[in-house]
Amino acid sequence: MKAPFIPQNAPYSDTQRAWLGGFFAGMHSHMVRSAGSISPVDARTLHILYGSQTGNSESLANDAAARAKSHGLMPAVKSMDEVEIGQLANMEYLLIITSTYGEGAMPDNAEMLWEAANRDTAPRLDNVNYSVLALGDTSYDLFCQAGIDWDNRLAALGAKRLFDRVDCDVDFETPAEKWISEVIPLMADGATTVAVMDTETHTTKSVYNRKNPFPAKMRVNRIVTALDSSKETRHYEISIAGSNLSYEAGDALCVIPSNCPELVADIVKALGCTGAEDEPVNGDLMTLSEALRTHFEIKLPSKELIEEIANRSGDQELGGLLLSGDKDKLADYLWGRDILDLLLQFPGVEFSAAEFLALLKPLQHRAYSISSSGKKHPDSVHLTVASVRYDARGRGHKGVCSTYLADLVDENTDVRIFFTPNNHFRVPNDDSLPMIMVGPGTGIAPFRAFLQEREFRKAPGKNWLFFGDRNASTDFIYREEIEAMQAGGLLTRLDLAFSRDQEEKIYVQDRMKENGAELYAWLEQGGYFFVCGDAYRMAKDVDQALHDVIRIHGHKSEAEAVDYVNQLKKDKRYVRDVY
């Protein structure tokens, strides 16, 4: 499951792919014919490298490639982990499209190339002409930092910035499309015009996306944790029958929620507004309450709202934290606080409805790892979602989308959805290869899908699952399914880590170390290593445990263990879906 507090971007909107064959007949071009296709002789190659955590940058890279073909260029689209640093110097025309992961970090598939680019041994790039498109989220301090870093580093290595970097917020479609439309002609300027016949078979994009979501129906909503659990985790089944939608194990389902009506009413009351007056929103007239319920993020306060509250209240503590620039202390202050908390904390601060709406961010979809195989369940998609509920500052708080699904959706509700492909997070193509999956808590979601996929394909490869949570008696979700998979031989190994069932806490990384010799043996057999779950603690601890296992049981130095893990990443045998 993707964290509800971290907004995820939607897939890029449809861009027409070029059909160029006969259109360019008669144009001045240089072509040769071979194997029944037309190949350009003198076409300029445009290298398009993407760094992507969830697939948006990859989608944009493919859209840029389609536009490049229409300008007679030969696009070469690659993930950054498919490129060696020495190759950059030979990429005369280069586009970098990258998201920023977490607090300013590179996406997983960009890390190795970025590390190489920052070494003193990195080659000069004096012959490279480039531009950068950066995807980010202004709710984070280091907005678009990965793109900024690439832009600065390429320039420092001597590359020529042919077009200024464009930084995109969560609504990235329009600025990204503008960047593509403006940068591609510059990349093609002066190049020999060559007709390019695209003989590849392209998958048609779905008509459903963030701008046009599919109105699905919820068919199953059940709690899979025990009633006395400290958590509430639910299993959902959403019908996509008749939609012509399809998905692969490893993809994400994006859900566009609406906000809690009670929270909307409380905010309207705190603002001193009636909620009945008409306010213009996105060119439409609607009540303030309706705007807050369906159009704006009303949980996490934007930076602009926090700053305006500090300015208008004159509060020394909040103002001092903002002026100090101490991000950690400000984060501690804001921890658990939502917009309503701030409005109640500073009742003397007044906003008109229009002023308040101008300080909010648009309501974004939430992306969740799918917990079913599209081959086994072609007419439905399953989710495994932890409902976010907590008490703080004298009132109850709820996650936006997790409790929208849990509390507000019934069989008559249209659940607005679309899919985000994650082409890097996939069951191995070779059905004989081993698969190691580390997914505690709701991190099990994609691995339930992976196992269903393996079962459908009758894959002979071994499957090993590391799973855990707080208590086995209350938090062993999908227990009957998992034990049936184990009994039937689909699940070769199952190692469990329930942290609170004994005095000393045990986690999945501990189970990895305990079984390190066999884990290393599976890797040596060509095994794939997958991780899903919390990025900031679990995934880091699992990564360290993986390095330790390889170093100890592979009898390697620390540097050799790092090289081994990097090779796994290059081979796409170490892949993460973390949040």
Secondary structure, 3 states (H helix, E strand, C coil): CCCCCCCCCCCCCCCCCCCCCHHHCCCCCCEEEECCEEEECCCCEEEEEEECCCCHHHHHHHHHHHHHHHCCCEEEEEEHHHCCHHHHCCCCEEEEEEECECCCECCHHHHHHHHHHCCCCCCCCCCCEEEEEEECCCCCCCCCHHHHHHHHHHHHCCCEECCCCEEECCCCHHHHHHHHHHHHHHHHCCCCCCCCCCCCCCCCCCCCCCCCCEEEEEEEEEECCCCCCCCCEEEEEEECCCCCCCCCCCCEEEEECCCCHHHHHHHHHHHCCCCCCEEEECCEEEEHHHHHHHCECCCCCCHHHHHHHHHHHCCHHHHHHHHHCCHHHHHHHHCCCCHHHHHHHCCCCCCCHHHHHHCCCECCCEEEEECCCCCCCCCEEEEEEECCEEEECCEEEECHHHHHHHHHCCCCCCEEEEEECCCCCCCCCCCCCCEEEECCHHHHHHHHHHHHHHHHHCCCCCEEEEEEECCHHHHCCCHHHHHHHHHHCCCCEEEEEECCCCCCCCCHHHHHHHCHHHHHHHHHCCCEEEEEECCCCHHHHHHHHHHHHHHHHCCCCHHHHHHHHHHHHHCCCEEEEEC
